[in-house]
């Protein structure tokens, strides 16, 4: 499994309606199967995972504020991993970023399309060849 390359933008709201299934960031790390590499109040941030048809992110303003992430229904471990990636790369939460750093599943998925051939010219080489072809014979 790898995390998606792009996430939607966060929507900030004054107050979130937090469900009873909400948990702390430390508990989310445990569900994802990674060690929470921080201590203190930062790990007590409330994260609420709700079921939805696509990924949506809502947060209250502030560093320690509550976050609500809507994800398509899936395994709890995979949902927790995607939620940690959202926290790390969309909300720039350093606890989440440090906790998922180095995990095999935290790599970005490969881009779609044809694989690189390895024989493509660099920009400098293309420019040099262009100048040689279009050089005036003065």
N, C-alpha and C positions, 0 to 999 in steps of 0.2 A: 504494500500500500504506500502511496505517496500523497502528499497534500496537493490541493489545487494550486495553480499558479496565480490565479486572480480571485479576489474576494470582492463582494460588493462593498460600497462605502458604508460607514457607520452612520446611524441616525441617532442624534442626541435628543433625549427627551428630559423633561423636568423630573418626572417620577415614573418608575416602572412598576407594573403590577407583577410582583414576583410570586411565582407559584410555590407550593409546598415542596416541590422536588429540587429547589435551588440548593446549591452546595458551595462550599468555599473553593478557592483556587487550589488549595492543598489537596482537598478531597478529589478534585477533578484530575489532578496529577496522578493520584493513586489509581483512579479508575482507568486512566490512560496507560498505566503501567510504567510510568517514569518517576524518578525521584524528584521531589520538589527541592530545588537547589536554593532555597531562601528561607529566611525565618522572620518572625515579627509580624507586624500588622499587614504587610503587603500580601501575605498568604491568606488573609481572611477576607479577601475581596469576594463578593457574592457573584456566582455565575449561575444563570438559569438557562438550562437547555430545554427548548420546547420543540414539539413536532411541527413540521411545516412542509410545504412542497418544494421549497428552495432555501438556500442560505440567506438569512437576513440577520442583521446585527443592530441592536439598539442598546444604548448606554446612557447612564446619567452622567452629567459632566463631573470631572474630577478624576484624580489618580486612583483612589480606592473605591470608587463608586461601583454600583451594581451594573451587571452586564446581562443582557438577554440575547441568546443566540438561537435562531430558528434553523433547524436542520431537517432534511428528509429522514424519515424513520429508518434506523439501521442499528447495528450492534452497539451497545453502550461504550465499549472500548474504542471503536472507530469514531463514534460521535464525540467522545471526550478528546481524542487526538485532533480531530478537525477543529474542535472548539479551542484547544490550546494553540493551534496554528493561527486561528483567527485572533486570539488574544495577543499572540506574539507579533504578528505581521500587520494587522489592521489597527489594533489599539496600542501597539508598541509597548506592551507590558513586558518589562524586563524579567520578571519572575518566570513567566511562561516561556519567553525566548531562551533563557538560560536552562530551563528544565528540559526543553525538547532538543536543545543543541546536541548534535552528534547521534541522535537516534536514526536508525535506518529508514523509518517511515516518515521522518520529517524532511526528507529531500523533496524538492519540487518535482512534479511529474514531467516527463520528457515532452517537449513541444510536439505538436502534431506536424505531419508533413514528412517530406523525404529526408533521409539521413544525410549528414554532411559527407561530401565525397572526399574531402581532404586535399583535393587538387585545385581548389579555387584560388585565384590570385588575391594578393593583398591589395588594399586600396592604393598604396604607393606604387606597386608594380603596374596596376592598371593605368594609373595616371602617367607613368613613365612611358608605357607603350603607346598611349594616346598621343602624347607629345611627339614621339618619334614618327608616328604615322601622319600627323597633321603639321609637321614642321615645314615652314616655308623655305624654299631654296632661293634665298636672296643673294 
